[in-house]
Amino acid sequence: MLQTLEAIITQSGLVKFNEPFTLEHSVKAYVTILPDAPADSIKPPLGKNLLQVLESAPFNQASFGDSDKLAQQIQDNRNAWND
């Protein structure tokens, strides 16, 4: 199966993947060197983005929803498939 992963290759040749990645065994890979991009266009790993959202004021100050209403909405959506 082909899979594309975003990474940075340092001047010394070290490959740093932008997201966590592991393999069960060694694999063959082709590397395509892309044109330089401005430093501000390089996205941080998604985990850092999630932490920023979780630490943000809108997230921390949001009120909790009603669990009974949420459960009913989930059930209504499930039942909608049977129509």
Phi and psi in degrees as a GROMACS rama.xvg file:
@    title "Ramachandran Plot"
@    xaxis  label "Phi"
@    yaxis  label "Psi"
@TYPE xy
-78.6413  141.791  LEU-2
-144.851  136.07  GLN-3
-107.524  131.407  THR-4
-126.013  138.472  LEU-5
-89.7581  135.448  GLU-6
-150.988  165.266  ALA-7
-114.883  135.999  ILE-8
-108.227  121.75  ILE-9
-74.7922  168.341  THR-10
-58.9311  -28.6124  GLN-11
-85.7368  -0.631969  SER-12
95.1058  3.05741  GLY-13
-72.4496  130.013  LEU-14
-97.119  122.879  VAL-15
-116.458  112.232  LYS-16
-73.4009  144.248  PHE-17
-77.7754  -14.417  ASN-18
-136.1  154.522  GLU-19
-56.1294  139.332  PRO-20
-153.415  132.379  PHE-21
-135.84  158.006  THR-22
-124.816  151.307  LEU-23
-79.7201  -23.6326  GLU-24
-157.036  169.176  HIS-25
-66.2975  144.905  SER-26
-135.611  159.65  VAL-27
-83.6577  143.216  LYS-28
-143.62  148.992  ALA-29
-107.414  142.897  TYR-30
-117.179  128.386  VAL-31
-109.629  122.995  THR-32
-86.1789  121.947  ILE-33
-93.2158  157.976  LEU-34
-62.7304  153.093  PRO-35
-58.4755  142.273  ASP-36
-117.618  150.343  ALA-37
-57.8075  144.818  PRO-38
-57.4065  -32.8512  ALA-39
-74.6305  -9.47434  ASP-40
-91.6635  -7.57612  SER-41
-79.7896  121.347  ILE-42
-82.6721  139.505  LYS-43
-71.2463  161.547  PRO-44
-55.8534  149.866  PRO-45
-60.1537  -31.7995  LEU-46
-59.5181  -40.1477  GLY-47
-65.6294  -38.6067  LYS-48
-62.329  -42.5253  ASN-49
-63.6969  -42.8471  LEU-50
-61.4872  -38.1835  LEU-51
-62.9003  -40.8575  GLN-52
-65.4318  -45.7905  VAL-53
-64.1659  -28.6193  LEU-54
-91.3047  -4.34659  GLU-55
-73.6498  152.254  SER-56
-60.7921  -46.2022  ALA-57
-57.982  -35.7177  PRO-58
-73.2573  -46.0619  PHE-59
-69.43  -27.7517  ASN-60
-96.1704  -1.22226  GLN-61
-70.0586  141.287  ALA-62
-78.1369  154.286  SER-63
-75.5838  144.09  PHE-64
-81.4439  172.556  GLY-65
-85.7403  115.32  ASP-66
-64.3887  -33.3403  SER-67
-66.8779  -41.561  ASP-68
-65.6266  -40.2762  LYS-69
-64.0989  -43.8309  LEU-70
-61.6259  -39.6741  ALA-71
-66.7813  -39.7817  GLN-72
-64.0364  -40.68  GLN-73
-62.398  -45.6258  ILE-74
-63.8524  -40.9446  GLN-75
-60.9495  -41.6442  ASP-76
-65.7912  -39.0847  ASN-77
-63.2462  -41.9306  ARG-78
-70.3237  -24.3054  ASN-79
-62.8995  -24.9776  ALA-80
-70.1047  -21.932  TRP-81
-85.6646  -6.29341  ASN-82
